Amino acid sequence: MSGLRKSTNKFSQKSPTQRFLSILGLAMFGFYFVLGMLIIFWDNFPLEINPTYRTFFGILLIVYSFMRFARLWQNNFNR
């Protein structure tokens, strides 16, 4: 129980700058994830790109977003 309280205590004692950067990191994860999904599933995509490359680029953005999320999780919750 004390381990849980200790990790919760660290999270609540973040400086406003650290909290802002955590929220910004979460927003960027969402941005890259949504952008990847839009590129894959948007039928009338404004740029003429081969559908195979478009899907590949969308998957690459989604994988990158999850890499950012993993780094954010590691920096904020595994200390």
Stockholm file with secondary structure:
# STOCKHOLM 1.0

chainA/1-79         MSGLRKSTNKFSQKSPTQRFLSILGLAMFGFYFVLGMLIIFWDNFPLEINPTYRTFFGILLIVYSFMRFARLWQNNFNR
#=GR chainA/1-79 SS CHHHHHHHHHHHTCCHHHHHHHHHHHHHHHHHHHHHHHHHHCTTCSSCCCHHHHHHHHHHHHHHHHHHHHHHHHHHHCC
#=GC SS_cons        CHHHHHHHHHHHTCCHHHHHHHHHHHHHHHHHHHHHHHHHHCTTCSSCCCHHHHHHHHHHHHHHHHHHHHHHHHHHHCC
//
